[in-house]
């Protein structure tokens, strides 16, 4: 059913282990490979990094570095390959178009379209335990799919049309850093865009927990699987004495570059 709305193929953000290893190898070459450019880790930049620190940690990158890795020639090549393979980004034009898509539509548009269709077809009038059978009968879904769609509709009921907006918010925050590593944005452009997006994110959420709860709901919709593993990683990061989430969510963001 997710494919019935003419949405482009999912632009996968989670990186394969091989690519992550290649990026880490590039990070380990300090002293052997020259850093092209460097971003000072101010509190504002820490905030940017924290907005997608869970993904950075899952990929075994470094959330203390803008974009997750040092800006070296090798990492630039790897970032270009990643963006091409998983986002269809190959140059400045496609980078701008993709970021614009995430900011204006993203997965949340697909989510709302589907939930509104289910609502119109009467799913909301049913008791939660009756919904999977209804979905199986109405849409010829298998058992797993009917359970998932019933679960997603529960999200929609509880949190409204913005239920998974955090998924797109965090992805939008991550892209300027990747574009910087790939050489599609200058440092100034990437940081300026990050500041612009961060201001919007701060206005829409009250805390890291609120943002990440929405992000994890979005992950479940996008990946069609539980977010328990990511939730566990997030909780561990929160407990780190010098972890990323020690940055105050409501801090004043300012241009420090």
LODREN-232856 format. One record per residue: residue in three letters; x, y, z of N, C-alpha, C in turn. Coordinates in nm, 3 decimals. Layout:
N
[Ala, [X, Y, Z], [X, Y, Z], [X, Y, Z]],
...
//
This chain:
257
[Unk, [0.083, -0.121, 0.000], [0.000, 0.000, 0.000], [0.086, 0.125, 0.000]],
[Unk, [0.200, 0.120, 0.062], [0.286, 0.238, 0.066], [0.329, 0.280, -0.073]],
[Unk, [0.337, 0.185, -0.165], [0.382, 0.217, -0.299], [0.272, 0.270, -0.390]],
[Unk, [0.150, 0.283, -0.340], [0.038, 0.321, -0.425], [0.019, 0.471, -0.438]],
[Unk, [0.108, 0.549, -0.383], [0.090, 0.693, -0.383], [0.190, 0.765, -0.472]],
[Unk, [0.261, 0.692, -0.558], [0.350, 0.756, -0.653], [0.471, 0.818, -0.588]],
[Unk, [0.507, 0.774, -0.467], [0.623, 0.830, -0.399], [0.749, 0.769, -0.457]],
[Unk, [0.854, 0.851, -0.474], [0.980, 0.802, -0.527], [1.035, 0.692, -0.437]],
[Unk, [1.121, 0.610, -0.491], [1.183, 0.505, -0.412], [1.251, 0.566, -0.291]],
[Unk, [1.240, 0.497, -0.177], [1.298, 0.550, -0.053], [1.445, 0.578, -0.070]],
[Unk, [1.484, 0.696, -0.026], [1.626, 0.732, -0.027], [1.684, 0.685, 0.105]],
[Unk, [1.757, 0.575, 0.102], [1.800, 0.512, 0.224], [1.911, 0.592, 0.289]],
[Unk, [1.895, 0.620, 0.419], [1.995, 0.698, 0.491], [2.090, 0.610, 0.569]],
[Unk, [2.044, 0.492, 0.611], [2.130, 0.404, 0.689], [2.237, 0.347, 0.598]],
[Unk, [2.362, 0.356, 0.637], [2.473, 0.314, 0.551], [2.510, 0.170, 0.576]],
[Unk, [2.557, 0.104, 0.471], [2.605, -0.032, 0.486], [2.737, -0.032, 0.563]],
[Unk, [2.766, -0.143, 0.627], [2.884, -0.153, 0.712], [3.012, -0.125, 0.635]],
[Unk, [3.017, -0.170, 0.512], [3.138, -0.151, 0.433], [3.167, -0.004, 0.412]],
[Unk, [3.065, 0.074, 0.381], [3.085, 0.217, 0.359], [3.125, 0.286, 0.488]],
[Unk, [3.060, 0.248, 0.598], [3.094, 0.308, 0.727], [3.240, 0.279, 0.762]],
[Unk, [3.283, 0.156, 0.734], [3.421, 0.119, 0.763], [3.519, 0.202, 0.680]],
[Unk, [3.480, 0.227, 0.555], [3.566, 0.306, 0.468], [3.581, 0.448, 0.519]],
[Unk, [3.471, 0.504, 0.568], [3.475, 0.640, 0.621], [3.561, 0.645, 0.748]],
[Unk, [3.545, 0.543, 0.830], [3.625, 0.538, 0.953], [3.773, 0.525, 0.921]],
[Unk, [3.803, 0.450, 0.818], [3.942, 0.436, 0.777], [3.998, 0.572, 0.739]],
[Unk, [3.916, 0.650, 0.671], [3.959, 0.784, 0.635], [3.984, 0.869, 0.758]],
[Unk, [3.898, 0.853, 0.861], [3.915, 0.929, 0.984], [4.045, 0.893, 1.054]],
[Unk, [4.086, 0.768, 1.040], [4.204, 0.722, 1.113], [4.334, 0.763, 1.046]],
[Unk, [4.326, 0.832, 0.933], [4.446, 0.864, 0.857], [4.503, 1.001, 0.892]],
[Unk, [4.458, 1.062, 0.998], [4.514, 1.191, 1.036], [4.666, 1.179, 1.051]],
[Unk, [4.735, 1.269, 0.988], [4.880, 1.259, 0.989], [4.929, 1.199, 0.859]],
[Unk, [4.844, 1.117, 0.796], [4.877, 1.057, 0.667], [4.800, 1.126, 0.556]],
[Unk, [4.680, 1.173, 0.589], [4.598, 1.238, 0.488], [4.559, 1.376, 0.538]],
[Unk, [4.576, 1.474, 0.454], [4.552, 1.612, 0.493], [4.403, 1.643, 0.501]],
[Unk, [4.363, 1.714, 0.607], [4.225, 1.757, 0.621], [4.203, 1.877, 0.530]],
[Unk, [4.100, 1.870, 0.446], [4.072, 1.976, 0.350], [4.024, 2.101, 0.423]],
[Unk, [3.934, 2.082, 0.517], [3.874, 2.193, 0.590], [3.830, 2.140, 0.726]],
[Unk, [3.810, 2.226, 0.820], [3.775, 2.183, 0.954], [3.671, 2.277, 1.012]],
[Unk, [3.573, 2.221, 1.083], [3.469, 2.299, 1.146], [3.493, 2.300, 1.296]],
[Unk, [3.500, 2.419, 1.353], [3.521, 2.431, 1.498], [3.399, 2.378, 1.573]],
[Unk, [3.422, 2.300, 1.676], [3.314, 2.237, 1.752], [3.262, 2.334, 1.859]],
[Unk, [3.186, 2.432, 1.818], [3.122, 2.525, 1.911], [2.994, 2.461, 1.964]],
[Unk, [2.931, 2.524, 2.061], [2.807, 2.469, 2.115], [2.699, 2.458, 2.009]],
[Unk, [2.692, 2.555, 1.920], [2.592, 2.550, 1.814], [2.619, 2.434, 1.719]],
[Unk, [2.743, 2.412, 1.684], [2.776, 2.299, 1.596], [2.750, 2.168, 1.669]],
[Unk, [2.777, 2.164, 1.799], [2.743, 2.044, 1.877], [2.593, 2.014, 1.867]],
[Unk, [2.513, 2.120, 1.871], [2.368, 2.102, 1.861], [2.333, 2.040, 1.726]],
[Unk, [2.394, 2.093, 1.619], [2.370, 2.036, 1.487], [2.403, 1.887, 1.487]],
[Unk, [2.521, 1.854, 1.538], [2.566, 1.715, 1.538], [2.473, 1.625, 1.620]],
[Unk, [2.423, 1.680, 1.731], [2.336, 1.602, 1.819], [2.205, 1.567, 1.751]],
[Unk, [2.157, 1.652, 1.663], [2.028, 1.629, 1.598], [2.027, 1.500, 1.516]],
[Unk, [2.144, 1.454, 1.474], [2.150, 1.325, 1.403], [2.258, 1.235, 1.464]],
[Unk, [2.284, 1.254, 1.593], [2.387, 1.176, 1.661], [2.353, 1.027, 1.668]],
[Unk, [2.225, 0.995, 1.677], [2.186, 0.854, 1.682], [2.228, 0.783, 1.554]],
[Unk, [2.200, 0.845, 1.441], [2.242, 0.786, 1.313], [2.394, 0.777, 1.306]],
[Unk, [2.462, 0.883, 1.349], [2.609, 0.883, 1.347], [2.663, 0.768, 1.430]],
[Unk, [2.605, 0.748, 1.546], [2.649, 0.639, 1.635], [2.619, 0.503, 1.572]],
[Unk, [2.502, 0.488, 1.511], [2.466, 0.361, 1.448], [2.564, 0.327, 1.336]],
[Unk, [2.613, 0.429, 1.268], [2.708, 0.408, 1.158], [2.852, 0.400, 1.206]],
[Unk, [2.871, 0.414, 1.339], [3.004, 0.410, 1.400], [3.093, 0.523, 1.348]],
[Unk, [3.033, 0.638, 1.328], [3.106, 0.758, 1.292], [3.129, 0.839, 1.420]],
[Unk, [3.172, 0.963, 1.405], [3.208, 1.046, 1.521], [3.114, 1.166, 1.531]],
[Unk, [3.028, 1.167, 1.635], [2.932, 1.277, 1.648], [2.997, 1.406, 1.698]],
[Unk, [3.126, 1.405, 1.721], [3.197, 1.528, 1.755], [3.251, 1.599, 1.631]],
[Unk, [3.228, 1.540, 1.514], [3.272, 1.599, 1.388], [3.151, 1.637, 1.304]],
[Unk, [3.152, 1.756, 1.248], [3.042, 1.801, 1.163], [3.032, 1.710, 1.041]],
[Unk, [2.916, 1.650, 1.021], [2.898, 1.553, 0.913], [2.939, 1.413, 0.953]],
[Unk, [3.004, 1.398, 1.069], [3.037, 1.266, 1.121], [3.175, 1.214, 1.087]],
[Unk, [3.251, 1.289, 1.006], [3.384, 1.242, 0.967], [3.472, 1.362, 0.932]],
[Unk, [3.603, 1.340, 0.933], [3.695, 1.446, 0.894], [3.683, 1.473, 0.744]],
[Unk, [3.701, 1.598, 0.708], [3.687, 1.637, 0.568], [3.821, 1.616, 0.496]],
[Unk, [3.844, 1.494, 0.455], [3.965, 1.458, 0.381], [3.926, 1.420, 0.239]],
[Unk, [4.024, 1.408, 0.152], [3.995, 1.370, 0.014], [3.930, 1.233, 0.006]],
[Unk, [3.979, 1.139, 0.086], [3.922, 1.004, 0.084], [3.779, 1.005, 0.133]],
[Unk, [3.752, 1.077, 0.242], [3.616, 1.083, 0.294], [3.523, 1.159, 0.200]],
[Unk, [3.577, 1.254, 0.127], [3.496, 1.325, 0.027], [3.446, 1.226, -0.078]],
[Unk, [3.536, 1.140, -0.126], [3.497, 1.040, -0.225], [3.391, 0.945, -0.169]],
[Unk, [3.410, 0.903, -0.044], [3.315, 0.811, 0.017], [3.179, 0.877, 0.039]],
[Unk, [3.180, 1.005, 0.078], [3.054, 1.077, 0.097], [2.981, 1.092, -0.035]],
[Unk, [3.054, 1.117, -0.142], [2.992, 1.128, -0.274], [2.927, 0.995, -0.315]],
[Unk, [2.997, 0.886, -0.290], [2.942, 0.754, -0.323], [2.816, 0.726, -0.242]],
[Unk, [2.820, 0.757, -0.112], [2.706, 0.735, -0.026], [2.585, 0.816, -0.072]],
[Unk, [2.606, 0.944, -0.100], [2.496, 1.030, -0.141], [2.437, 0.987, -0.275]],
[Unk, [2.521, 0.942, -0.365], [2.475, 0.893, -0.495], [2.393, 0.766, -0.477]],
[Unk, [2.446, 0.673, -0.401], [2.382, 0.542, -0.389], [2.253, 0.546, -0.310]],
[Unk, [2.249, 0.624, -0.203], [2.135, 0.618, -0.113], [2.040, 0.736, -0.123]],
[Unk, [2.085, 0.845, -0.185], [1.997, 0.961, -0.198], [1.981, 1.007, -0.343]],
[Unk, [2.057, 0.954, -0.435], [2.050, 0.999, -0.573], [2.110, 1.137, -0.592]],
[Unk, [2.195, 1.179, -0.499], [2.260, 1.310, -0.505], [2.397, 1.294, -0.570]],
[Unk, [2.419, 1.370, -0.678], [2.545, 1.359, -0.750], [2.615, 1.493, -0.772]],
[Unk, [2.548, 1.602, -0.739], [2.605, 1.734, -0.762], [2.529, 1.837, -0.678]],
[Unk, [2.564, 1.964, -0.697], [2.500, 2.069, -0.618], [2.349, 2.078, -0.646]],
[Unk, [2.312, 2.066, -0.772], [2.171, 2.079, -0.807], [2.086, 1.970, -0.742]],
[Unk, [2.131, 1.845, -0.752], [2.054, 1.735, -0.693], [2.059, 1.740, -0.540]],
[Unk, [2.167, 1.796, -0.484], [2.175, 1.814, -0.340], [2.068, 1.912, -0.293]],
[Unk, [2.056, 2.024, -0.361], [1.955, 2.123, -0.327], [1.814, 2.066, -0.342]],
[Unk, [1.791, 1.994, -0.451], [1.658, 1.938, -0.477], [1.619, 1.837, -0.369]],
[Unk, [1.713, 1.753, -0.329], [1.684, 1.651, -0.229], [1.655, 1.713, -0.094]],
[Unk, [1.735, 1.808, -0.054], [1.712, 1.874, 0.075], [1.577, 1.946, 0.073]],
[Unk, [1.546, 2.008, -0.039], [1.418, 2.077, -0.052], [1.302, 1.978, -0.039]],
[Unk, [1.318, 1.860, -0.099], [1.215, 1.755, -0.089], [1.195, 1.711, 0.055]],
[Unk, [1.304, 1.689, 0.126], [1.293, 1.646, 0.266], [1.224, 1.753, 0.350]],
[Unk, [1.259, 1.879, 0.326], [1.203, 1.988, 0.404], [1.054, 2.011, 0.374]],
[Unk, [1.014, 1.992, 0.249], [0.877, 2.023, 0.210], [0.783, 1.902, 0.211]],
[Unk, [0.838, 1.782, 0.190], [0.754, 1.663, 0.182], [0.806, 1.550, 0.269]],
[Unk, [0.916, 1.491, 0.227], [0.977, 1.382, 0.302], [0.883, 1.263, 0.316]],
[Unk, [0.913, 1.176, 0.411], [0.830, 1.059, 0.437], [0.698, 1.098, 0.504]],
[Unk, [0.694, 1.213, 0.570], [0.573, 1.253, 0.641], [0.455, 1.274, 0.546]],
[Unk, [0.483, 1.320, 0.424], [0.375, 1.337, 0.326], [0.313, 1.202, 0.292]],
[Unk, [0.397, 1.104, 0.269], [0.350, 0.968, 0.240], [0.268, 0.914, 0.357]],
[Unk, [0.318, 0.934, 0.477], [0.250, 0.887, 0.599], [0.110, 0.947, 0.608]],
[Unk, [0.100, 1.078, 0.594], [-0.029, 1.146, 0.607], [-0.127, 1.100, 0.497]],
[Unk, [-0.078, 1.086, 0.375], [-0.165, 1.039, 0.266], [-0.226, 0.904, 0.297]],
[Unk, [-0.142, 0.813, 0.346], [-0.189, 0.679, 0.377], [-0.287, 0.681, 0.493]],
[Unk, [-0.254, 0.753, 0.599], [-0.341, 0.756, 0.716], [-0.475, 0.821, 0.685]],
[Unk, [-0.476, 0.922, 0.601], [-0.602, 0.986, 0.564], [-0.689, 0.891, 0.481]],
[Unk, [-0.625, 0.810, 0.397], [-0.700, 0.711, 0.320], [-0.762, 0.608, 0.414]],
[Unk, [-0.684, 0.560, 0.510], [-0.738, 0.464, 0.606], [-0.852, 0.524, 0.687]],
[Unk, [-0.836, 0.649, 0.722], [-0.940, 0.719, 0.798], [-1.070, 0.727, 0.717]],
[Unk, [-1.057, 0.763, 0.591], [-1.174, 0.774, 0.504], [-1.242, 0.638, 0.484]],
[Unk, [-1.163, 0.532, 0.489], [-1.218, 0.398, 0.470], [-1.273, 0.338, 0.599]],
[Unk, [-1.271, 0.414, 0.708], [-1.339, 0.373, 0.829], [-1.255, 0.304, 0.935]],
[Unk, [-1.122, 0.305, 0.919], [-1.038, 0.237, 1.017], [-1.053, 0.298, 1.156]],
[Unk, [-1.065, 0.430, 1.161], [-1.075, 0.497, 1.291], [-1.198, 0.462, 1.370]],
[Unk, [-1.303, 0.416, 1.304], [-1.427, 0.382, 1.374], [-1.421, 0.244, 1.439]],
[Unk, [-1.316, 0.169, 1.408], [-1.301, 0.033, 1.460], [-1.221, 0.034, 1.590]],
[Unk, [-1.246, -0.064, 1.674], [-1.161, -0.085, 1.791], [-1.022, -0.126, 1.743]],
[Unk, [-0.916, -0.086, 1.813], [-0.780, -0.119, 1.769], [-0.758, -0.267, 1.738]],
[Unk, [-0.817, -0.355, 1.819], [-0.795, -0.498, 1.797], [-0.867, -0.550, 1.672]],
[Unk, [-0.963, -0.473, 1.622], [-1.037, -0.515, 1.502], [-0.969, -0.470, 1.372]],
[Unk, [-0.878, -0.377, 1.384], [-0.822, -0.314, 1.265], [-0.739, -0.407, 1.177]],
[Unk, [-0.652, -0.491, 1.235], [-0.573, -0.578, 1.147], [-0.657, -0.666, 1.056]],
[Unk, [-0.764, -0.725, 1.110], [-0.850, -0.811, 1.028], [-0.919, -0.729, 0.919]],
[Unk, [-0.962, -0.609, 0.955], [-1.026, -0.521, 0.856], [-0.929, -0.488, 0.742]],
[Unk, [-0.806, -0.456, 0.778], [-0.706, -0.420, 0.678], [-0.673, -0.538, 0.588]],
[Unk, [-0.666, -0.657, 0.646], [-0.640, -0.777, 0.568], [-0.750, -0.798, 0.465]],
[Unk, [-0.873, -0.783, 0.511], [-0.988, -0.805, 0.423], [-1.003, -0.693, 0.320]],
[Unk, [-0.987, -0.568, 0.365], [-1.010, -0.453, 0.278], [-0.903, -0.437, 0.172]],
[Unk, [-0.776, -0.461, 0.211], [-0.664, -0.432, 0.121], [-0.585, -0.557, 0.081]],
[Unk, [-0.636, -0.672, 0.121], [-0.568, -0.799, 0.089], [-0.425, -0.801, 0.141]],
[Unk, [-0.405, -0.748, 0.262], [-0.272, -0.745, 0.324], [-0.242, -0.879, 0.391]],
[Unk, [-0.112, -0.909, 0.403], [-0.076, -1.024, 0.483], [-0.081, -0.983, 0.631]],
[Unk, [-0.063, -1.079, 0.719], [-0.079, -1.053, 0.862], [0.020, -0.949, 0.915]],
[Unk, [0.146, -0.960, 0.872], [0.247, -0.866, 0.918], [0.212, -0.723, 0.876]],
[Unk, [0.173, -0.706, 0.751], [0.141, -0.572, 0.700], [0.020, -0.514, 0.771]],
[Unk, [-0.081, -0.594, 0.792], [-0.201, -0.543, 0.858], [-0.171, -0.498, 1.001]],
[Unk, [-0.083, -0.570, 1.069], [-0.043, -0.530, 1.204], [0.032, -0.398, 1.201]],
[Unk, [0.121, -0.384, 1.102], [0.200, -0.261, 1.090], [0.111, -0.140, 1.062]],
[Unk, [0.020, -0.154, 0.968], [-0.066, -0.042, 0.933], [-0.159, -0.005, 1.047]],
[Unk, [-0.204, -0.104, 1.120], [-0.286, -0.076, 1.238], [-0.205, 0.000, 1.342]],
[Unk, [-0.079, -0.039, 1.357], [0.010, 0.030, 1.452], [0.034, 0.174, 1.409]],
[Unk, [0.060, 0.194, 1.279], [0.083, 0.329, 1.230], [-0.041, 0.416, 1.244]],
[Unk, [-0.156, 0.356, 1.224], [-0.278, 0.436, 1.240], [-0.294, 0.477, 1.386]],
[Unk, [-0.251, 0.391, 1.477], [-0.253, 0.427, 1.619], [-0.163, 0.548, 1.646]],
[Unk, [-0.047, 0.554, 1.580], [0.041, 0.671, 1.590], [-0.032, 0.796, 1.542]],
[Unk, [-0.097, 0.782, 1.430], [-0.169, 0.894, 1.369], [-0.278, 0.945, 1.462]],
[Unk, [-0.350, 0.854, 1.523], [-0.456, 0.892, 1.617], [-0.400, 0.967, 1.737]],
[Unk, [-0.288, 0.918, 1.788], [-0.233, 0.976, 1.912], [-0.157, 1.105, 1.888]],
[Unk, [-0.083, 1.113, 1.779], [0.007, 1.227, 1.757], [-0.032, 1.317, 1.640]],
[Unk, [-0.133, 1.277, 1.565], [-0.180, 1.361, 1.455], [-0.092, 1.352, 1.331]],
[Unk, [-0.113, 1.446, 1.241], [-0.042, 1.444, 1.113], [0.108, 1.463, 1.129]],
[Unk, [0.151, 1.519, 1.240], [0.295, 1.540, 1.264], [0.362, 1.426, 1.336]],
[Unk, [0.298, 1.310, 1.340], [0.348, 1.197, 1.419], [0.493, 1.160, 1.389]],
[Unk, [0.531, 1.164, 1.262], [0.666, 1.118, 1.226], [0.752, 1.231, 1.170]],
[Unk, [0.713, 1.354, 1.193], [0.788, 1.468, 1.137], [0.934, 1.469, 1.181]],
[Unk, [0.961, 1.416, 1.301], [1.099, 1.415, 1.352], [1.193, 1.335, 1.264]],
[Unk, [1.141, 1.235, 1.196], [1.224, 1.155, 1.104], [1.282, 1.244, 0.995]],
[Unk, [1.195, 1.325, 0.935], [1.242, 1.415, 0.830], [1.324, 1.530, 0.888]],
[Unk, [1.291, 1.576, 1.007], [1.368, 1.685, 1.069], [1.513, 1.645, 1.089]],
[Unk, [1.535, 1.526, 1.142], [1.672, 1.480, 1.168], [1.746, 1.451, 1.037]],
[Unk, [1.676, 1.398, 0.939], [1.740, 1.374, 0.809], [1.779, 1.506, 0.743]],
[Unk, [1.691, 1.604, 0.755], [1.723, 1.736, 0.698], [1.844, 1.797, 0.766]],
[Unk, [1.858, 1.777, 0.897], [1.974, 1.829, 0.969], [2.102, 1.759, 0.927]],
[Unk, [2.094, 1.633, 0.891], [2.215, 1.557, 0.857], [2.270, 1.591, 0.718]],
[Unk, [2.182, 1.627, 0.626], [2.225, 1.642, 0.487], [2.328, 1.752, 0.464]],
[Unk, [2.315, 1.872, 0.522], [2.418, 1.973, 0.497], [2.558, 1.927, 0.537]],
[Unk, [2.569, 1.852, 0.644], [2.699, 1.799, 0.684], [2.755, 1.703, 0.582]],
[Unk, [2.669, 1.616, 0.528], [2.712, 1.523, 0.424], [2.750, 1.598, 0.296]],
[Unk, [2.673, 1.701, 0.264], [2.705, 1.780, 0.145], [2.839, 1.850, 0.160]],
[Unk, [2.868, 1.894, 0.281], [2.998, 1.958, 0.310], [3.111, 1.858, 0.289]],
[Unk, [3.094, 1.737, 0.343], [3.198, 1.634, 0.326], [3.217, 1.599, 0.179]],
[Unk, [3.107, 1.596, 0.105], [3.114, 1.558, -0.036], [3.167, 1.669, -0.126]],
[Unk, [3.175, 1.790, -0.074], [3.223, 1.902, -0.153], [3.115, 1.973, -0.232]],
[Unk, [2.988, 1.941, -0.205], [2.878, 2.006, -0.277], [2.839, 2.138, -0.212]],
[Unk, [2.862, 2.153, -0.081], [2.841, 2.278, -0.009], [2.973, 2.323, 0.051]],
[Unk, [2.996, 2.452, 0.052], [3.110, 2.502, 0.127], [3.081, 2.492, 0.275]],
[Unk, [3.181, 2.511, 0.356], [3.160, 2.508, 0.501], [3.057, 2.611, 0.543]],
[Unk, [3.072, 2.732, 0.491], [2.980, 2.841, 0.526], [2.837, 2.806, 0.484]],
[Unk, [2.819, 2.752, 0.365], [2.686, 2.718, 0.316], [2.623, 2.608, 0.401]],
[Unk, [2.702, 2.506, 0.433], [2.649, 2.394, 0.511], [2.609, 2.437, 0.650]],
[Unk, [2.692, 2.519, 0.713], [2.662, 2.564, 0.849], [2.545, 2.663, 0.850]],
[Unk, [2.539, 2.750, 0.752], [2.428, 2.844, 0.742], [2.295, 2.770, 0.724]],
[Unk, [2.295, 2.670, 0.637], [2.173, 2.592, 0.614], [2.136, 2.513, 0.739]],
[Unk, [2.236, 2.458, 0.807], [2.210, 2.386, 0.932], [2.146, 2.477, 1.036]],
[Unk, [2.194, 2.599, 1.046], [2.139, 2.695, 1.141], [1.994, 2.727, 1.107]],
[Unk, [1.966, 2.744, 0.980], [1.830, 2.773, 0.934], [1.735, 2.658, 0.970]],
[Unk, [1.777, 2.535, 0.942], [1.692, 2.418, 0.971], [1.679, 2.398, 1.121]],
[Unk, [1.787, 2.416, 1.194], [1.786, 2.397, 1.339], [1.686, 2.490, 1.407]],
[Unk, [1.677, 2.613, 1.359], [1.582, 2.708, 1.416], [1.438, 2.657, 1.398]],
[Unk, [1.410, 2.597, 1.284], [1.276, 2.541, 1.261], [1.251, 2.422, 1.353]],
[Unk, [1.353, 2.337, 1.370], [1.338, 2.220, 1.455], [1.314, 2.262, 1.599]],
[Unk, [1.388, 2.358, 1.646], [1.369, 2.407, 1.783], [1.228, 2.460, 1.806]],
[Unk, [1.171, 2.521, 1.705], [1.038, 2.579, 1.719], [0.928, 2.474, 1.720]],
[Unk, [0.958, 2.353, 1.674], [0.857, 2.249, 1.659], [0.860, 2.144, 1.770]],
[Unk, [0.970, 2.138, 1.845], [0.984, 2.036, 1.949], [1.031, 2.102, 2.079]],
[Unk, [1.000, 2.036, 2.190], [1.035, 2.094, 2.319], [1.158, 2.035, 2.384]],
[Unk, [1.208, 1.924, 2.330], [1.322, 1.856, 2.392], [1.380, 1.755, 2.295]],
[Unk, [1.499, 1.704, 2.330], [1.556, 1.596, 2.249], [1.466, 1.474, 2.252]],
[Unk, [1.409, 1.444, 2.368], [1.321, 1.327, 2.378], [1.201, 1.340, 2.284]],
[Unk, [1.142, 1.457, 2.279], [1.026, 1.477, 2.193], [1.064, 1.462, 2.046]],
[Unk, [1.178, 1.519, 2.009], [1.226, 1.506, 1.871], [1.257, 1.361, 1.837]],
[Unk, [1.328, 1.294, 1.927], [1.371, 1.158, 1.897], [1.256, 1.058, 1.903]],
[Unk, [1.157, 1.082, 1.986], [1.039, 0.996, 1.985], [0.973, 1.000, 1.847]],
[Unk, [0.961, 1.120, 1.792], [0.902, 1.136, 1.659], [0.991, 1.073, 1.552]],
[Unk, [1.121, 1.091, 1.567], [1.217, 1.030, 1.474], [1.202, 0.878, 1.473]],
[Unk, [1.192, 0.819, 1.589], [1.185, 0.673, 1.598], [1.052, 0.620, 1.545]],
[Unk, [0.945, 0.696, 1.564], [0.818, 0.656, 1.502], [0.832, 0.658, 1.350]],
[Unk, [0.900, 0.761, 1.300], [0.923, 0.770, 1.157], [1.009, 0.656, 1.105]],
[Unk, [1.109, 0.617, 1.184], [1.192, 0.505, 1.144], [1.107, 0.379, 1.129]],
[Unk, [1.016, 0.357, 1.223], [0.932, 0.237, 1.217], [0.845, 0.237, 1.091]],
[Unk, [0.795, 0.354, 1.055], [0.713, 0.364, 0.933], [0.798, 0.340, 0.809]],
[Unk, [0.915, 0.404, 0.805], [1.003, 0.394, 0.688], [1.061, 0.254, 0.671]],
[Unk, [1.109, 0.196, 0.782], [1.179, 0.068, 0.776], [1.086, -0.052, 0.789]],
[Unk, [0.962, -0.027, 0.834], [0.866, -0.134, 0.856], [0.920, -0.237, 0.955]],
[Unk, [0.980, -0.186, 1.061], [1.032, -0.273, 1.166], [1.039, -0.195, 1.296]],
[Unk, [1.064, -0.266, 1.404], [1.072, -0.204, 1.536], [1.191, -0.109, 1.546]],
[Unk, [1.174, -0.005, 1.626], [1.284, 0.088, 1.652], [1.353, 0.060, 1.785]],
[Unk, [1.326, -0.057, 1.843], [1.377, -0.088, 1.977], [1.530, -0.079, 1.983]],
[Unk, [1.598, -0.129, 1.881], [1.745, -0.126, 1.883], [1.795, 0.017, 1.883]],
[Unk, [1.736, 0.101, 1.802], [1.776, 0.242, 1.799], [1.739, 0.313, 1.928]],
[Unk, [1.627, 0.278, 1.984], [1.588, 0.336, 2.112], [1.691, 0.303, 2.219]],
[Unk, [1.738, 0.181, 2.218], [1.838, 0.138, 2.315], [1.967, 0.218, 2.299]],
[Unk, [2.011, 0.239, 2.176], [2.132, 0.318, 2.150], [2.111, 0.462, 2.196]],
[Unk, [1.995, 0.517, 2.168], [1.965, 0.654, 2.210], [1.971, 0.668, 2.362]],
[Unk, [1.913, 0.574, 2.433], [1.914, 0.580, 2.579], [2.056, 0.569, 2.635]],
[Unk, [2.139, 0.489, 2.571], [2.279, 0.477, 2.614], [2.354, 0.608, 2.591]],
[Unk, [2.331, 0.670, 2.476], [2.396, 0.798, 2.447], [2.353, 0.906, 2.546]],
[Unk, [2.229, 0.903, 2.585], [2.179, 1.002, 2.681], [2.250, 0.993, 2.816]],
[Unk, [2.292, 0.873, 2.850], [2.355, 0.851, 2.981], [2.503, 0.883, 2.983]],
[Unk, [2.563, 0.902, 2.867], [2.706, 0.932, 2.863], [2.734, 1.068, 2.924]],
[Unk, [2.831, 1.075, 3.013], [2.860, 1.201, 3.082], [2.905, 1.310, 2.985]],
[Unk, [2.970, 1.271, 2.878], [3.013, 1.368, 2.776], [2.948, 1.335, 2.641]],
[Unk, [2.831, 1.279, 2.649], [2.761, 1.240, 2.527], [2.695, 1.358, 2.458]],
[Unk, [2.645, 1.336, 2.337], [2.589, 1.446, 2.258], [2.466, 1.509, 2.319]],
[Unk, [2.386, 1.430, 2.390], [2.260, 1.484, 2.439], [2.273, 1.564, 2.568]],
[Unk, [2.396, 1.591, 2.607], [2.420, 1.685, 2.717], [2.404, 1.829, 2.669]],
[Unk, [2.402, 1.846, 2.537], [2.377, 1.978, 2.480], [2.232, 2.016, 2.508]],
[Unk, [2.209, 2.135, 2.558], [2.074, 2.180, 2.591], [1.993, 2.201, 2.463]],
[Unk, [1.878, 2.137, 2.456], [1.798, 2.147, 2.335], [1.754, 2.290, 2.307]],
[Unk, [1.717, 2.361, 2.412], [1.663, 2.496, 2.396], [1.770, 2.604, 2.399]],
[Unk, [1.897, 2.566, 2.386], [2.004, 2.666, 2.389], [1.988, 2.767, 2.276]],
[Unk, [2.044, 2.882, 2.293], [2.040, 2.984, 2.189], [2.140, 2.947, 2.079]],
[Unk, [2.089, 2.927, 1.961], [2.174, 2.893, 1.847], [2.222, 3.021, 1.781]],
[Unk, [2.348, 3.027, 1.753], [2.404, 3.148, 1.693], [2.512, 3.112, 1.592]],
[Unk, [2.537, 3.205, 1.502], [2.639, 3.183, 1.401], [2.775, 3.202, 1.464]],
[Unk, [2.853, 3.095, 1.468], [2.984, 3.097, 1.535], [3.098, 3.067, 1.437]],
[Unk, [3.072, 3.083, 1.309], [3.175, 3.051, 1.207], [3.197, 3.171, 1.115]],
//
